[in-house]
Amino acid sequence: MPVARKLREMGHEVILIVRELHDMETLLRGQGFALLQAPIWLRSHPELGQSPLNYSDILARHGYLAAEGLMSLMRAWLGLWSLLRPDLIVAEYAPTALLSARAAAVPAVMLGTGFYSPPSLRLCPICVLGKRRRKVCWPPLTPICWAS
């Protein structure tokens, strides 16, 4: 909320799009922010077990397991961007919102922890392939946008 308040103080129109609406009335009472429901994935996947193992497993449980599910979520987010025509998207723990922002060519800033927003580094893990150890490197991640 501090970022939303600061952006509004700077003269920007701020629209909050949230997954969980249950506490928003208490949180937003008297603050004058517009509020919308985020596109969410409601289908469960019992075949994945009870507890997610990692971030990829969390994504799989929320629409990323099959292309059709992800595309449905993308279409919903793209519809919001088309209706709202944002100049900037500020997202915290909203991977599909960020993915759709990139597809729509809308600038986006990601806030969050290293769990779901890895640093923009050239990572070189050591992998064991057969009996040989080999250093495997891939290009650095390119962030959508960095706030400075």
matplotlib code that plots the C-alpha trace (Angstrom):
import matplotlib.pyplot as plt

x = [0.0, 2.8, 3.7, 0.1, -0.3, 3.0, 2.0, -1.4, 0.4, 2.5, -0.7, -1.1, -4.5, -4.1, -6.3, -5.7, -6.3, -6.1, -6.6, -8.1, -11.0, -11.9, -10.0, -9.8, -12.8, -11.1, -7.7, -9.0, -11.8, -11.7, -8.6, -10.5, -8.6, -10.5, -10.6, -10.9, -10.8, -7.7, -8.1, -7.6, -7.4, -10.0, -9.4, -7.6, -5.0, -5.2, -2.7, 0.0, -0.2, -1.1, 1.9, 3.8, 7.4, 8.8, 7.7, 7.2, 4.8, 2.9, 2.6, 1.4, -1.3, -2.5, -3.0, 0.4, 0.0, -1.4, -1.2, -5.0, -5.2, -2.3, -3.8, -7.2, -5.5, -3.5, -6.6, -8.3, -5.2, -4.9, -8.6, -7.9, -5.0, -7.1, -9.9, -7.7, -4.9, -2.3, 0.9, 2.7, 1.9, 3.3, 3.0, 3.8, 3.6, 1.6, 3.5, 0.7, 0.0, 3.7, 3.7, 0.6, 2.1, 5.1, 2.8, 0.8, 4.0, 3.0, 5.9, 5.9, 7.7, 8.0, 8.1, 8.9, 11.3, 13.9, 11.6, 9.5, 11.7, 15.2, 18.0, 19.2, 22.5, 24.5, 24.0, 26.5, 25.5, 27.6, 25.7, 26.6, 26.1, 27.0, 30.3, 31.7, 31.0, 30.3, 29.7, 26.5, 25.8, 22.9, 22.3, 21.3, 17.6, 16.2, 13.9, 10.8, 11.6, 13.6, 12.4, 15.2]
y = [0.0, 2.5, 2.4, 2.9, 5.8, 7.4, 7.1, 8.7, 11.5, 12.1, 12.6, 9.1, 7.3, 4.0, 1.0, -2.0, -5.4, -8.1, -11.8, -11.8, -9.4, -10.5, -7.9, -5.1, -3.1, -2.8, -2.1, 0.5, 2.2, 5.9, 5.8, 6.2, 3.5, 1.8, -2.0, -4.9, -8.6, -10.2, -13.2, -16.3, -20.1, -22.0, -25.5, -27.9, -30.4, -33.4, -35.3, -32.8, -33.9, -31.7, -29.5, -27.6, -28.6, -25.3, -22.2, -24.1, -26.4, -23.4, -22.0, -25.4, -25.4, -21.9, -22.3, -23.1, -26.9, -26.8, -24.2, -23.8, -22.8, -20.3, -18.9, -18.4, -16.4, -14.5, -13.6, -12.3, -10.1, -8.9, -7.9, -5.9, -4.1, -3.4, -1.9, 0.1, 1.1, 1.4, 3.5, 1.3, -1.9, -2.4, -6.1, -8.0, -11.8, -11.6, -13.7, -13.9, -10.2, -9.5, -12.1, -10.5, -7.0, -8.1, -9.5, -6.2, -4.1, -2.3, -1.3, -3.2, -3.1, -6.2, -5.9, -8.9, -11.3, -13.5, -16.5, -15.3, -12.6, -14.0, -11.5, -10.5, -12.4, -14.8, -18.0, -20.9, -24.0, -27.1, -30.0, -33.7, -35.3, -38.9, -39.2, -35.9, -32.6, -29.7, -26.0, -24.9, -21.2, -19.5, -15.8, -13.4, -13.0, -9.8, -8.0, -6.4, -3.1, -2.0, 0.9, 3.2]
z = [0.0, 0.6, -3.1, -4.2, -1.8, -3.0, -6.7, -5.9, -4.0, -7.2, -9.2, -10.7, -10.9, -9.0, -9.6, -7.4, -9.0, -6.2, -5.9, -2.4, -1.8, 1.7, 3.7, 1.2, 2.5, 5.9, 4.3, 1.8, 3.8, 3.1, 0.9, -2.4, -4.5, -7.3, -6.8, -9.2, -8.9, -10.5, -12.8, -10.7, -11.3, -9.3, -10.5, -8.2, -9.3, -6.8, -9.0, -7.9, -4.3, -1.3, -0.8, -3.5, -3.8, -5.3, -7.2, -10.4, -8.6, -7.3, -10.8, -12.1, -9.4, -10.5, -14.3, -15.7, -15.8, -19.4, -22.2, -22.3, -18.7, -19.0, -22.2, -20.4, -17.6, -20.1, -22.1, -18.9, -18.0, -21.5, -21.4, -18.3, -19.9, -23.0, -20.9, -18.4, -20.8, -18.0, -18.4, -15.9, -14.0, -10.5, -9.6, -6.5, -6.8, -10.0, -12.6, -15.1, -14.8, -15.6, -18.5, -20.0, -19.5, -21.6, -24.3, -24.3, -24.4, -21.2, -18.9, -15.6, -12.3, -10.2, -6.4, -4.3, -2.8, -4.4, -4.2, -7.1, -8.6, -9.1, -9.5, -13.0, -12.8, -15.0, -13.1, -13.5, -11.6, -11.5, -13.1, -12.9, -16.4, -16.3, -14.5, -15.6, -13.8, -16.1, -15.6, -17.4, -17.9, -19.5, -20.4, -17.7, -17.0, -18.5, -16.1, -17.5, -15.9, -12.9, -10.7, -9.7]

ax = plt.figure().add_subplot(projection="3d")
ax.plot(x, y, z, "-o")
ax.set_aspect("equal")
plt.show()
